[in-house]
Amino acid sequence: MKKEYWIIIIVYIAMQLSGALVGGFFAIIDALLGREIGKSDMTYASYWLVISFTIATIIVLFILRKEMRVAMNARNGLSLEKSFLWAIAGIFLALISQSIAASIESMLGIKMGSENTQQIMRIIETFPAVIFVSSVLGPILEEIIFRKIIFGSLHKRFNFFLSALISSVIFALAHFEPEHILLYSAMGFTFAFLYVKTNRIWVPMFAHVAMNTFVVLIQSVYKDEIEKMIQDAEKIQSFIHFFI
């Protein structure tokens, strides 16, 4: 793996860990000022999410600037017109794969809904600018890390299935929701397929950004309806398990 890729991975990990460090720092500040510990965490987390992701994205894109310029002019990828069509189709492929994986998880008795998504939605309610992180910066960084670097490096040595499997599981575990490993892995496979099919990293980026934006908008507009659907589904699930 290139030295630049290792630097990018370190930047990404440092960004992820920085949230916990900043949260701990402000918890100490709250304690010193006599405030309820954790009361200000949501505000601090909101600002730091935007700042840390923005800084990390700028650093990563700066490191990859020459490589991405060459990739944009490369002729070994699918044509721009066909790549754009795959980017559009990729949105639906990602949503379908996510839906199928969620259905399988439900049949296995795994609780519906992502705590990670719910936490992001709570932060967005406090600080709407976080939408830019969850819908744009996050997907861009994840596609660079998990598809371009990890999957791309593995695919040079192994076949598509094994490379996609390993990178997708790592992608899933990086969301810290091991119970939804199937859900995140399904998306990882979809984005890896788009990358291989077009040989253009911006294609899975586009699909990932669009999918996240769609999910955030749906969660925001139909929040109450979605919660009711999840509760109803859980009741049905419990009913079925009772008779089984």
N, C-alpha and C positions, 0 to 999 in steps of 0.2 A: 504493500500500500504506500502511496506517495506520502512524503513528509507533510505536505500541505493538508492532506486528508486527516492525518493524526491531529494536527493543530485544530482543524475544524471540529473534530470530535471532542477535543479537550474544551474548546470554547463552548460547545453545546452543553456538555456535562457541567461546566462551571456556571453557566447560566441557570441550569436547573437547580443546582445546589444553592445558588445565591439567594433564591426565594426563602429557603429555610433559615439561612443566616440572617437575612434582613428581618424576617419575622421574629426571630429570637432577639435580635437587637432592639426592636421596637417594643417587645414584651418587657424587656429590662427597663426601657424608658418609661413605659406605663407604670411599672412597679415603683420606680424612683419618684414619679410625679403623683403617686397615690391614686392612680386611676385603675379601673378594673382591668386586669391583665387580659389581653386579647381583644379588648373592646375596639381598639383602633386597627386591629390586624387587617380587616377587610379593605379599609382605605389604603393602608400602606401597601398591601398586596396588589391592589389595583394599579397604583402608580408604578410599583416596581415591575409588574408584569409588562407593562408598556415599555418602560425604560430598558429593562434587561433584554427583551426580545428584539427591540429596535437596534440596540448596540450590537447584539450577537449577529443579527441579520446583516448589518452593515459590514462587520468584520468578515463574515463568511463570504459575502458577495465580493468584497475587496480581494480576498485571497484567491477566489475563483475567477476574477475578472478576465484574465487572459484566456483561460481554458473555456469559459463560456462564450467568449467572442469567437474563438476558433470553432466551437460546436455549432454556433448559429450559422456559420458560413460553410459548415461541412456538408458534403453531398452524399454521405453514406447513410443518412437518415431518410425517413419517408418524406415525401414532398410536403411543403407547408400546408397546402390545401387539404391533403389527406390526413395530415397530422392534426389539423384543426377539427376535422370531422371526428377523429378518434378521441380528441379532447372532449368534445360534446358528448359523444357516446359513452365516454368514460364516466361521466357524471351519473348516468343511468346505471351503468355496470356496477359502480361503487354502491349506489343506493340499493340495487337489487341484491348484491352480495351481502350487504349489511343486513337487509331484511331477512334473507335466508338464514344467515348465521344467528340472528336474534331469535328466529323461530325455532331453530335447533336448540339453542340455549334454553328457551322456554320449555321445550319438551323434556330437557334434561333436568328441569327443576331449578334452573338458575334465575334469580330474581331479575325481572325486566328493568330497564332503565340504567343509565350510567351515572354513578356518583360523581365521576370526573366531569361529565357534561353538566350535571346539576350544580356543581360547585362553580363552574365557569359562568353559568347563567345567573347565579346569585351575585357574583362579582360584577357581571355586566349590568345588573340592575342598579348597583351602586355607582359604577363608573363605566358608562356606555362605550368609551374609547377602547375598552378591552375587546370589543368586537373585532377591531382591526388586528389584534393579536391572534384571537382564536380562528378568525376566518381567512387571514392573509399571511401574516408573518409566521405563525405556527406551521401551517401546511408547507410553506416554502422551505423552512428549515428542515422539517421532517422528510421531505422528498429528497433534499440534498444529502442528509445524513443516512437515511435508511434505504433509499433507492439508488441514488447516484454513487454513494461511497460504499456502503455495506453490501447491498445487493450487487452493484456493479463490480466490486472487487471479487465477490464470491463467484459471480457468473463467468469470470475469466478462467476459473478452475473447475467449476462444477456445472451440471445441467440446470435448466431453468427451475424445475420443481424443487430441487434441494436448495438452491440459492434463494428462491422465493420463500421457501419454508423457514429457513434459518433467519433471514432478514425480517420476515413478517412476525415471527415469534419474538424477536428482539424488539421490534416496533410495538408489539402488543404489551410486552412486559414494561416498556418504557412509559406506559400510561398508568402504571401502578394499579391496575385492576385485573389481577390474574384470573378472576372468575369470568372475565369477558375476553379471554385470550382468543377464543374462536372468532368473536366479532371483529376484533382489531386485526387478526391474522387474515381474515377474509378480505378486508380492505387492503391490507398489505399486498396480498396476492394480486388483487385487481390493479393496483398502481404499478406493481412490478411488471405485469403483463403489458400495460400501456407503454411503459418505458422500453421494454424489449421490442414491442411491435413497431414503435415509431423511431426508436433510438434518439429521442428528444426528451430531455428531462422536464421541459416546460409543459409537456402534455399531461403527465400525472400531477404536476403542480396545479395546472388549470382545473383539472377534475377535482382534486383535493380541496382547493380553495372554494370552488363552486359548491361542492357537497357540504362543506362545513358552514358556508354562508347560508345555504338552504336550511340546514338543521337548526342553526341559531335563530333564523327568522321564524321557522315553524314553532320552535320551542317558546319564542317570545310572544307570538301572536296567539297560539293555541295552547298556552301553558296549562290552563285549567282543564281543557278537554283531554289533553294528553295524560295528565295525572289521573283523571277518571278512567281513561282507557286502560292504563297500567293497573289500577286498582281492580277493575273488573276482570282483567286477564289473570291477575294473581288469585282472585276468588275462584275463577274457573279452574285454574291450575291446582289449587288446594282441593277443590271438589273432586277432580279426576284422581289425584293422588290418594284421596280418602278411599275410593272404591278399588283402586289398584292394590 
